[in-house]
Every structure is written in structure tokens, then in C-alpha cells.
């Protein structure tokens, strides 16, 4: 289960919930019932307080820990999210150095970014059964050292093949720590307190890539490409050390430990957990991606925007290192701070919209006897964010093409990054609200696989496209595609209820 899924779907376990179920039909029914059978086998009913908290004031319940303790346990996952995503882009400023070291083309050198990103996309398949059977803490303490070993291997590589293998497995083993992070935050805070924490955490997959080129640029310019991997390693070690004092936050793991202390044997079936993980994290997401319009179109849009973000890791060096700007490697890296600025603004925007708009609709719905506001009220962020993406792309493309002062095209990355994160968070929230806890998790998993796949592929054709079309038209092509996709959240806001009625899965009506 990925980062966004657990943070948003856990509210289902903390508050009142309306019945989201309706008749199932088609293959969606078969998949849902298959998982239900697995869950029943894995979680047999047991009596006694050992399988639940001892009342609302149970001191073992993370919701009852002191504020300082909860803040610490919520901060560490954010650090892990930053460290892992930092590794995507810290590599890119060293592309020229890697080309010279291994005598390869620029495209071949960028494959190191591609394989790492693919590893991030498929890592949750590993983390789900590990977390469900053994808790959150073990994911951090086991996956992080393995991530560091492969990062060390990448830095010591003397061939392109060795570098690519180590980069892929670094992404694959780093992803679980990222994937369970938001679930940890959900363990710590009830829904009414979670908006700010969750919004801050969701900035990590964007803040890491925006700061990676800054550090990587100086490392590549004043040292060599291997130092980009050493920087990853130093960040990971520092984060890992902060995680050592952590306590377990996952409710089933805490209660399982309590049962063991009391001498109560609870039945377990790890084989069934692996089967459920396969269904929920791979098979069902793919099925929903090809059968559910909500999942397909929102995943297509967010994946495209995410792919363009990763495309910039190759486009910025191409644009700013060449005429008329002639930036050196370190100064090209500094241009990515504009993306970080947009991410910060997007985080603030999400909190503001949640507090000033969504919560108003939620309170109104509750006063009318409903448990929640309609899912479409989650789309405000995506609707305004959809405007920022094409504005940023056209702005960047034509100001850079005409050689306008460097600050002007650099600032274009602010509205682009702002719109990108607004779209991502809003789309994920909407899918979880539409499909409920289990199928919502699968919907967002489909989104994650799609996003990281395009994020891996887009940098590979960037230089060729910009060389053939020029900066203005290449970026305008991306801008035109973003304009074509712009209506997607607006369409779901207008006709979402009608579209939901045709779903093959249980949805909120």
C-alpha cells in the first residue's frame, strides 16, 4: 500500500462511515470477494480486549501519546520520504560525468534515473505484506539499511551495468519506507487532526526531487559523479539514526505484541497476507485502471504531470547549460529551487482549501445527517491546480526559447510545481473517497504505478525532443497536452455522481 493510500483511507477506521457498498457486478465483484475471503482467513474473530484497545484512553494507542512523541514519530517518515525521493534527482547533474566515465550516450546515462524511479513504483508490493504482518517499524529498520547498501554499491560501480542494477534495487528497497510513511501518520492522529500533518508529508515526494539537483550539482562540479551517491548515503544514514528510537505505531502489531506478553496465541497466516498483497497492490490496480473511468483518467492526468516533472530533470540542464545562459552544473541545480517553492505553496494551498472549503461542506453534510461531504468536493484543489500546469509550461517554453533573463523561465517552474502537487493530492483524496478503504487503496496504487512509470520514461526522450523541436515548441507540445487534460477534474466535479453509478466496484453514492 503506498504512502497516500494509508494516510487517507485510515479515517475509515476512526470515525463514523456511511455504507459505501452497493451491488457488485462483473469482474470487479470477483476481485473484491476474493480479497474479502483472504481477509477473513487471515483475521479470524477473537474475543477479549487483546484484539482491541482497552477503551479510548488506552496508553498503548498512539492517538493517546504525548504531542512531542507523536510529532517525532510523524516527522521521521517525512525524513524518509525526502531521503528516498532525493535519490531520484541528485543523480541527474552528474550525467555528463557518467557519460565520460563509461563512454556512453546521454540517454544511456539517464537510464540510471529511470531504473531508480521504476523501483520506487513497484516497491509497495514488498512493503504491504511486511507492514501488515510485522508493523511499520520493521519496514524502516530493515529496508533502509538495504537501501544504503545498494546506494553504496552504486557509488562503487565500475560499469554501467553494475550502476543500473544497484540503482534499481536502491529504489525498490527504499520505496517501502516511503510507502508506509503516511500510514504511520494515520496511526498517530485522528482524522480531525490529520490535515496539516498529511499535507506536509505529501510534499516529500516533490521536495526531495527539487532539492536533489541542488546538492548533486555542487557534488558533480567540485567532486565527481560518485559523490552524488555518497550524498544520498549520508542523508539516508542521518535519517536512519533518527528512526532508531521509534516505537511501533501500527495497531495490529501493537495488539499482537500485547497478546504475546499475555501468553495468548493468535492465529496467523502469512501466505494469505502475501496473496492479499498481490491482489490489492498489483492485480486489482491494473483491473481498475482499465475498467474504471475515474481511476484511468485521473491516473493518466497525474502520471502525465509527474512525467513532465521528471522530464525537467533532463530539460533544465539542456536549456540552462547551453546558449544563451551557459550555466555551470551547480547553477543549473539551483534552478530547481523554483520547483521546491511551488511545492511549498501547494502544501499551503491544500491546507487552506481543506479548512476553508471542504470542511465547510463536510460540516453541512453532517448537519444534514450524512457522514461525509460528497467526494466531488475533494476536487477543488485539482481544478485550480489544472490551470497552473499549462501556465507554467508555456511560460517556461517561450521565455527560455527567446533567451529572456534566466529568472523569468526559472520562475515558470513555480506555478507548474504548484499545479502538479495540487492535482496529485486532490486526485488521490477523491479516489479514496469514491471507492472506500480497500478499493480506494488499489485505485491509488494504480495511480502510483502509472505515475512512476511515466516518470521513469519521460527523461529518456527529453534531449531528442528538445533538440528536434526547440525549447519553445517542445515545451508547448507538453503544454498543449496538459490543456487537453485540463477538463478532467472539472468533468468529474460536474458529472461525478453519474459516473460513479456505472462503477463495477462499490462506491460512495
N, C-alpha and C positions, 0 to 999 in steps of 0.2 A: 504494500500500500504506500503511495507516495506522500510527500510532505503535506501538500494542501488538503489531500483527502481526509487524513485523520483529524486535522485541526477543525475542519468544518463539519464533518459528519458526527463528531463526538457529542455535539449538542443534542443529538437524538437520545443519548443516554442520560442526560442531566435534567432535562425539563419535560414538560408535557409535550405530547406529539399527537397530532391528528392522524387518523388512519389513512395512509397513503396507498393502501392496497386496493386494487380492483382486479377484475377477472384478467387472467393472463391468457395469451393465445400464441400460437405459432411456436417457433423455436425458442423465443425468449422465455416462454413458460418452462420448457425443458431445462434450460440452463439454470433458471432461478431455483427450481425444485431440486435440481441436482445438488446445488450448494447447500440448500436447507437440510438435505439428508446428511450431508457431510458434517454440518454444524451440530446436528442432533447427536450423531455418533461421537463427535469429539467433546461435546459438552453435556454429558448426562446430568440429569437433575440430581441434586444432592441437598439434603436438608441441613439446617443448622446455620448459625451466623458465620461460620467459617467461609461460606461462599459469598458472603456479602459483608458490607461494613456493619459494625456494631452501632448503628444509629447515625444520625447526621453529624455527631461530634467525635466520631472515631478518630483518634490521633494518627492512625496509620493512613488515613485518607489524605492524599496530597492537597486537597482543597482546604484542609484544616492546618496545614503547616504555616509557620510564620511567613510574613511577607518577604523578609530578606531571603529566606530559604527558597521560596517559590521563585523569586526574582533570579537567584543564582541558577536554579535548575532550568529556568526558561532562557537564560542568556547563553548557556553552553551550547544548546542546539543551534542557536543563531551563529555562534562562532564556527561550529562545524559546517553549517551551510555555506558560510563565507569561505572557509578554507577549501572546501571541495570545488566550489564553482570558480574560485580564484584560479584554480589549476587549468581551467579551460583556456583563458586568455593570456595568462602570464607567459605562455609558450610562444605566442604569435610574434612578438617583437624580435625573437631570435631566428626567424625564418631564414633570413639571408645567411646567418652564421651556420645554420644547419645545412643549407644548400651547399655552402663551401666545404663544410666538414665531410659530407657524404657524397659530394659531386652529383647532386640530384636537382630536379626542377623545383620551381616554387610550389607547383601543385602537389608534388610528391612530399615536399616538406610540410605542407598544410594538412596532410593526412594524419599527422600527429595530433592535431586539433580534432579531426573527425573521429578517430577511434576513441579518444577520451570521452567525447560527447556521447557517442553511442553507448559506451559503458555506463554513463550516467542514466541513460534512458532505460536500460534493462536491469539496473541494479535492484529496484524494488522487488523483483521476483525472488531475489535472495533474502532481502530484509524481512519480507512479510512472515514466512514461517518461523524465522529466527526470533522475531519480536513477539509473535503470538505465543510461542511455546516457552520462551525464556525471558521475556521482558525487554524493556528499552535499553537498560544499562549495558547489557552484554553486547548489544549492537555497536555501541560507541567503543567499548573497550576491546572488542575483537576486530571489528572492521577497520578501525583507524590505524592500528599498527600494521596490518596487511597493506593498507593504502600507502603507508610510509615506506614499506619495503619495496613496493613496485615503483614508487616515486624515486627512491634511491637507485633502483635498477635502471630507470630511465636516464638519470643523470650520469650513470657509469657506462651507458651503452656505447659500444664502438661500431655499431652497424645500424642502418635504418631499420632492419627487421627487428632487432632487439629493442630499439627505441619504441617502435609501434606496438609491439607486444606488451611492453611494460606500461605504456600509456593507456592501452585499452584496459588492462587489469587494474590499473590505478583508478580509472573512472568507475569500473564495475564494483570494486571493493570500497571506494569512497562514497558511492551513492547511497548505500544503506544508512549511513549516519545522517545523511541529508534527508532520506525518505521518512525516517521515524521522528524527526525533529519536531514537526508541528504536532504530531501525536503526543509528544511529551508535554507540549504547552497545553494541549487539551486535557491531559491528565491533571494539570496543576490549577486550572482556572475554570470556573463555571461559565456558561455562555455569556452571561451579562457582564463579565469582567474581561472577556477574551478579545474584544475587537482590536484594542491597541496592540496587545501582545502579538496577535496573529498578523496584523498588518505589518508590524516591524519585522517579524520572521520572514514573511513572504518577499521582503526586499532583498534577502540574502542571495537568491539565485540571480539577481540582477546587479547587486552591489559588488559581488565577487568578480564577475567578468569586467565590470567597469574600472576596477582598481588594478586588476591583473596586468594590463598593458603598461600602466604607470611604473610599477615595480619591475616588470620584465624589460621595459625599455632601458632603464638605467643599468640593469644587470647585464643585458646583452651588449650595451655600448661600452661599459667600462670593465666587464669581465669577459664572459663567453656564454654560449647557449646553455651550457651545463648549469650555470648559476640560476637560470630560470627554474630549474628543477630543485636546486638547493633552497631557493626561496620558498617554493611550495612545501618542502620538507620542514623548514624552520617554522613556518606558520602552523603546519599540522602538529608538530611536536608541542608547540606552545599551547594549542587548543586541547590536545590530548591531556596534557598535565592539568589543565583546569577542570577536566572531566573526572579525574580520579576520585575526588571526594563525593561524587554524585551518589544519591540513593535511588533505588528503584521507584518509578512513578506509575508503572502500568498496573492497573487494578488486579487483573487475574494473576499476575506474577506475585504481587504482594500477598494476596489471599492464599496462593499456593504455598508460599513460604510459611505463612501463619499455620496452615494445616499441617505442614511437615513438623513444625515446632510442637504442635499439639498431638502429634502422633496419629493424625487422620490421613489415611491413604485415599488419594483422589485418582480416579482412572484417567489415563492419558492415552492418546493415540496420535503420535507424531506423523505417521503415514497419512492419516486423514487430513492433518493440517497441511501437509505438502500438497495433497490433492486439491484442497480448497484454495490454496495459494495459486496453484496453476490455473484453476477455473477463474478465480477473481482477478488475477493480475495479468493473465495472458489471453485465455480463450474468450472469456466474456467481453473484455475490452475490444477485441477485434470484431466480435459479433456486433456489439453496439455501434462500432464505428461504421459498419457497412449497412446497418438496418435502421438506425435512429437518426433522423434529420438533426435533432438538437445536438447530438454528440458529433456527427460528421461535420456540420457547418461551423460550429464554434471551434472544434479542434482544427479544422482547416485554416480558419482565420488566425487563431492564436499561434498555430505552428508556422504559418507564413510570417507573422510579425516577429516571432522568435528567430526564425531562419534569417531574416533581414538583419536582426541584431547581431547574429554571429557572422553574417556576411560583412558587416562593418569591420570586423577584426582583420579582414584582408583588404577592404576598400580604403580605410583610413590611411594605412601605410602607403598604398598605391597613390592616393591623392596628395597627401601632405609631404611625402618624401620626394615627390617629383616636382617639376616646374608648375606654377611659379613659386611654390612655398619653400621647397628644399629643406624641410625639417630633418634633423638627425633622429636617430632611433628613440632617444629619450624624450625628445619633444613631441614626436608622434604619439608616444604613450600618454603624454599629459593631455592630449585632446580628448581622451576617453573620460576625463573627469566630467565632461558635459553630460555624458550618459548617467553617471552617478548622481549628478544634480537632478536630472529628470526623474530618477528613481526615488529620490527623497521627496520630491514634490508629489509624486504619485502616491507614496505612502500616506502623506498628509491628506491628500485628496480623498483617498479611500476611507480614512477615519472620519473625515468631515461629512462625507456623503452618508456613511453608516449612521452617524449620530444625528444629523440634521434632517435626513430624508427617510432612510429605510426604517429607523427606529420609530419615527412618527407613524408610518404605515403599519408597523408591527403593533404598536400600542392601540391603534384604531381597530385593527383586526381582532386583537384580544378583547377589547371592549365590546365587540360585536359577537363574541362567543366563539371566535376562531382561535386556533392555536398559533398560527403564524400568518404573516402577510403573504400575498401571492408571490410565487417565485420571480415573476417578471419585475418586481421592484428591486431585485438584485442587479438589474441590467443598466441602471443609470450610469454607473462608472464606465461600463463598456461603451455606452453610447457617446459619452463625451470624449472618451479616450480614442474612439474610432476617428475622430476629427484630427487629433494630434499627429497620428501616424503619417498620413499623406502630406500634411503641412510640413512636417519635419523633412520628409524625403524630397519634396520639390524644392524646398528652401535650400537644403544641402546641395542637391544636384546642380542647380543653376548658378548659385553663388560661387561654388568651387570651380565649376566649368569656366566661368568668366574671370577667375582669378581675383575675386573680391578679397578684401583684407581677411586674413585667416580666422579672425574671431567670429566673422559672420557665419561661415559654414560650420564652424565648431559649435556655435550656439544652436544651430538647427537640430543637433542631437538631443537637446533638452525636451522639446515637445514630442519628438519621436519616442524617446525612452519613457516619458510620462504616459503617453498613449498606450505604449506596449504593456506596461505593468498594470495600468487601469483595466485594459482589456482582459489580461490574463486572470487577475484576481476575480473580476466580475463574472467571467465565463465559468470559472471553477465553482464559485458560490452558487450560480444559477443551476448548474448541472446537479450539484448535490441536493439542492432544494427540490428539484424536479423529480429525481429518481430515488431519493431517500438514502439511507446509510449504506447498504450493501451494493446496490446497483449504481448509486452515485459514486462510490469508490471506484468501481470499474469504469465508469464514464470518464472520470478524471485520469485514471490510469491510461485509457486510450488517448486522451489528450496529451499526456506526458510522453508516451511513446512516439506520437506523431510530432510533437514539438522538438524533441531531441534528435529525431531522425532528420528533420529538415535543418535543424541547427548544425548537424554534422555535415550535411551535403552542401549547403549553400556556399561556404567559403571556397569550395573546390573549383567553382566556375567563375568566381568573382573577377579575378585578374583578366581572364579571357574576355568576359563580358564588358568590362570597363575599357579594355584595350580596343575592342572592336567597335563599340558604340560611343565611347567618350563618356566622361563623368556625367554630363547633363542628361543625355538620353538614357544611359544605363540606369541611373537613379530614378529618372522619370518613368521608366518601364515598371520599376518596383512601385513607384507612387501610383501609377495607373491601376496596377493590380490591387493595391490597397484601397483605392476608390471603389473598385468593383466589389470588394468585400465589405466595404463600409456599411451597407444597409443591413448586414446580417443581424447584429443585436437589435436594431430598430424593428426588423421584421418579427423577431421573436417577442419583442415587447408588445407589438400590436396583435399578433396572431398566435402567441404562445399557447394560450388555453386551448385553441382549436387543434394545434399541432400535437399537444400533449394527449389529447383524447385518442389519437391514432397510434399511440405508442404500443409496442409489443411488450413493454415492461410495466410493472406497477409504477404509477406516477402520482404526484400530488394533484388533486383536482380541485 
